[in-house]
Amino acid sequence: LNPEDNFVTPNCSGSTITYNLRVNLTHRAHDSYGYATLLNTTTVALADLYYDGAGPKTNWIVGTKSPIGVDSNTYIIDKLTSAGEPLYTATDLSSAVPTLPAYTGQSVTLTLPVVNGKQMTFDDISWIALWCRQVNMLFMDVLIPEGFQ
């Protein structure tokens, strides 16, 4: 993998894709780093996470915007409802949306949301990112290649 691109790539055996490929999250700011493993079409395990907690409105988000950022197709995935829908909108900068604390080696498993009644899969997104919505700062991310199944 090219650390500058840091795409998740499937581990293929014939026509069968084996998930569970562990890749580095690309470090962007604040000594943030960790690993991402796609467990299935909707779930990512993030491991050995480090982040100083300095971002005032920081969450795990997914989307398709390029470059990475917030638009109407960006979703916060660290807090979902019991039905799997996003609990907060990515554009909400109010204190109602909790920010993530510092990470010092923790692991987190996140699921893609249900949007408009449809379960999102990795085919629906371009990236997963730890992003501060208040100052538009990218801490770490991984890109999902087009057509990943």
matplotlib code that plots the C-alpha trace (Angstrom):
import matplotlib.pyplot as plt

x = [0.0, 1.2, 1.1, 0.3, -3.0, -3.7, -6.5, -8.2, -7.8, -9.5, -7.6, -8.9, -8.8, -10.4, -13.7, -14.0, -13.1, -11.7, -12.2, -10.1, -7.3, -5.7, -4.3, -2.9, -5.1, -3.4, -2.0, -3.0, -2.8, -2.3, -0.2, -3.3, -2.9, -4.3, -5.4, -8.6, -10.0, -13.1, -14.9, -17.8, -19.7, -20.9, -18.5, -15.0, -12.8, -10.5, -7.6, -4.6, -6.1, -4.1, -5.5, -4.9, -8.6, -7.9, -10.6, -13.7, -16.2, -14.5, -16.3, -15.9, -17.5, -18.1, -18.8, -18.0, -16.9, -13.4, -11.4, -12.6, -15.0, -18.6, -21.5, -25.1, -23.8, -21.6, -22.6, -21.4, -21.0, -19.7, -23.3, -26.2, -29.8, -31.0, -32.4, -28.9, -29.6, -27.3, -28.1, -26.7, -26.2, -22.6, -23.4, -24.7, -22.1, -24.3, -23.3, -25.9, -23.4, -20.8, -17.2, -14.9, -12.3, -8.6, -7.6, -4.6, -4.5, -8.2, -10.2, -13.6, -16.0, -18.2, -21.1, -22.2, -25.6, -29.0, -29.9, -33.4, -34.3, -31.2, -28.2, -25.1, -22.2, -18.6, -19.7, -21.6, -18.7, -15.3, -13.6, -13.8, -12.3, -11.7, -12.7, -13.2, -16.4, -15.8, -12.4, -12.6, -9.5, -8.7, -6.9, -6.8, -8.5, -8.7, -9.9, -12.3, -11.6, -14.5, -16.2, -15.0, -17.4]
y = [0.0, 3.5, 5.4, 8.6, 7.1, 4.5, 2.8, -0.3, -3.1, -6.4, -9.6, -11.6, -15.3, -16.0, -14.2, -14.3, -11.2, -11.8, -8.7, -8.5, -6.7, -4.4, -1.1, 2.1, 5.0, 7.9, 10.4, 14.0, 16.0, 15.9, 12.7, 10.7, 7.2, 3.7, 0.8, 0.0, -3.4, -3.9, -6.8, -7.1, -4.8, -2.5, -2.8, -1.4, -2.2, 0.6, -0.5, 0.9, 4.4, 7.5, 11.0, 13.8, 14.8, 18.5, 18.8, 20.6, 18.9, 15.7, 12.6, 9.5, 10.4, 8.8, 10.3, 10.8, 14.4, 15.0, 16.2, 14.8, 17.1, 17.6, 18.0, 16.7, 13.1, 13.0, 11.0, 10.8, 7.1, 7.0, 7.5, 5.7, 5.2, 1.7, 1.4, 2.2, 5.7, 8.6, 10.2, 13.6, 15.4, 16.1, 19.9, 20.3, 22.2, 22.5, 21.2, 18.5, 16.5, 15.0, 15.2, 12.2, 12.0, 11.3, 7.8, 6.2, 2.8, 2.0, -0.1, 0.9, -1.0, 1.2, 0.3, 2.3, 3.9, 3.3, 6.3, 6.8, 3.2, 1.7, 0.2, 1.8, -0.4, 0.4, 0.6, 3.8, 5.7, 6.9, 7.2, 6.9, 9.8, 11.3, 14.9, 18.1, 19.6, 23.0, 23.8, 21.5, 19.5, 16.0, 13.9, 10.5, 8.6, 5.7, 5.7, 3.1, 2.4, 2.7, -0.6, -2.2, -5.0]
z = [0.0, -0.8, 2.5, 0.6, -0.8, 1.9, 0.1, 1.6, -0.9, -0.8, -0.2, -3.2, -3.7, -7.0, -7.0, -3.2, -1.2, 2.2, 4.4, 7.6, 5.8, 8.3, 6.9, 8.5, 8.9, 7.2, 9.8, 9.0, 12.2, 16.0, 16.2, 15.2, 13.9, 14.1, 12.0, 10.1, 9.2, 7.1, 8.8, 6.3, 3.9, 6.7, 9.6, 10.3, 13.3, 14.3, 16.5, 18.3, 18.0, 19.1, 19.0, 21.5, 21.8, 20.9, 18.3, 19.7, 17.4, 16.4, 15.2, 12.9, 9.6, 6.2, 2.9, -0.8, -0.9, -2.4, -0.7, 2.6, 4.4, 5.3, 2.9, 2.6, 2.0, 5.1, 8.1, 11.7, 12.4, 16.0, 17.3, 15.6, 16.7, 17.7, 14.1, 12.8, 11.5, 12.2, 15.6, 14.6, 11.3, 10.3, 9.9, 13.5, 15.5, 18.6, 21.9, 21.5, 19.3, 21.6, 20.5, 20.8, 23.6, 23.2, 22.2, 23.8, 22.1, 22.2, 19.7, 18.3, 16.0, 13.9, 11.5, 8.5, 9.0, 7.6, 5.4, 3.9, 4.9, 3.2, 4.9, 3.6, 2.5, 1.7, -2.0, -1.0, 0.5, -0.5, 2.9, 6.7, 8.6, 12.1, 11.4, 13.5, 12.1, 13.8, 12.3, 9.3, 10.3, 9.2, 11.8, 10.2, 7.4, 5.1, 1.5, 0.1, -3.6, -6.1, -6.7, -3.4, -2.6]

ax = plt.figure().add_subplot(projection="3d")
ax.plot(x, y, z, "-o")
ax.set_aspect("equal")
plt.show()
